[in-house]
Amino acid sequence: MGAYDAASALALRLIGQKGALTTFTREGASVDYLTQEAAAPSTFTANAVAFPLSTKSASVMFGAANVGKAQLDVHIALQGTGYAPQGGDLFSWGGQNYRLLDNPEMLNPDGAGAFYAHCYAEVA
């Protein structure tokens, strides 16, 4: 039992209550150096919940150039997934495709593997 098992279980429970099992896709995650071809996209499944950002919040956080694009505040429970979200990963939410922006903030207090990630996404 890890020191943060209770916090990990809480993150999974809270995200699971309002969220859904979500598939994330990472395109061109690796290259076969013999053939110089991109490997097939990698997919990961994790519990996630996303909330729309207001236009005002988005303009403050991402600049005026991004105003008008649908943007989400995304929370991901990572327990047992082997998934470490990265900027550029794709997922669907509410029938629309989104792309994670930048690299998410990961909660990994004891170095045993992150159990929670917080990030932002915009329409892909």
C-alpha positions in Angstrom: 0.0 0.0 0.0 1.4 3.4 -1.0 1.2 6.4 1.1 -1.1 8.1 -1.4 -3.6 5.2 -2.1 -6.5 7.1 -0.4 -5.8 10.2 -2.5 -5.6 8.1 -5.6 -8.9 6.4 -4.9 -10.5 9.7 -4.1 -9.4 11.2 -7.5 -10.7 8.1 -9.3 -14.1 8.3 -7.5 -14.7 12.0 -8.0 -13.7 12.0 -11.6 -15.7 8.8 -12.2 -18.9 10.4 -10.7 -19.1 13.2 -13.3 -16.9 11.9 -16.0 -16.6 9.0 -18.4 -14.2 6.4 -19.6 -12.4 8.3 -22.4 -10.0 7.1 -25.2 -7.0 9.3 -25.9 -5.0 8.9 -29.1 -1.4 9.8 -29.6 -0.5 10.1 -33.3 3.0 9.4 -34.5 4.2 8.5 -31.1 7.2 6.7 -32.4 9.1 6.2 -35.7 10.5 2.9 -37.1 14.0 4.1 -37.9 14.6 1.3 -40.4 11.6 2.2 -42.6 11.4 5.9 -41.5 7.6 5.5 -41.1 5.5 6.7 -38.2 4.2 3.9 -36.0 0.5 3.4 -35.7 -1.2 5.8 -33.3 -1.2 4.7 -29.6 -4.5 4.7 -27.7 -5.0 4.9 -24.0 -8.2 4.7 -21.9 -8.7 6.6 -18.7 -11.6 8.1 -16.6 -11.8 11.8 -17.4 -14.1 14.8 -16.9 -14.1 18.0 -18.8 -15.7 21.4 -18.2 -16.1 24.2 -20.8 -14.0 27.3 -20.2 -15.8 30.6 -20.4 -14.7 33.0 -23.2 -13.2 35.3 -20.5 -11.2 32.6 -18.9 -9.9 31.3 -22.2 -8.8 34.8 -23.3 -6.9 35.4 -20.1 -5.3 31.9 -20.2 -4.6 31.5 -23.9 -4.7 34.9 -25.4 -7.1 36.7 -27.6 -6.1 34.7 -30.7 -7.8 31.6 -29.3 -11.1 33.3 -28.3 -14.0 31.7 -30.1 -12.5 28.2 -30.1 -14.2 25.7 -27.8 -11.9 25.0 -24.9 -12.1 22.5 -22.0 -10.6 22.2 -18.5 -9.8 18.5 -18.4 -9.2 16.3 -15.3 -7.9 12.7 -15.8 -7.7 9.8 -13.3 -4.6 7.8 -14.3 -4.8 4.8 -11.9 -3.7 1.5 -13.6 -3.8 3.0 -17.1 -0.1 3.3 -17.9 -1.1 6.5 -19.6 0.9 9.8 -19.2 -1.0 12.5 -21.1 1.0 14.8 -23.5 0.2 17.9 -25.4 -1.2 17.0 -28.8 -3.1 13.8 -27.6 -6.6 13.6 -29.1 -9.9 12.7 -27.5 -13.7 13.1 -28.1 -15.9 14.9 -25.6 -19.6 15.7 -26.1 -19.4 14.5 -29.7 -16.6 16.9 -30.6 -12.8 16.1 -31.1 -10.3 17.9 -28.9 -6.5 18.2 -28.6 -4.7 18.5 -25.3 -2.7 21.7 -25.1 0.9 21.7 -23.8 1.9 19.1 -21.2 -0.5 18.4 -18.4 0.2 19.0 -14.7 0.7 15.6 -13.2 0.2 14.8 -9.5 2.9 12.3 -8.5 3.7 13.2 -4.8 5.8 10.1 -4.0 7.4 9.4 -7.3 5.5 6.0 -7.7 3.6 7.1 -10.7 1.1 9.9 -11.3 -2.5 9.2 -10.4 -4.1 12.5 -11.6 -3.5 14.9 -14.5 -5.0 18.4 -15.1 -4.8 20.0 -18.5 -6.6 22.1 -21.1 -7.8 21.2 -24.5 -9.3 22.9 -27.6 -11.2 21.8 -30.6 -8.9 19.8 -32.9 
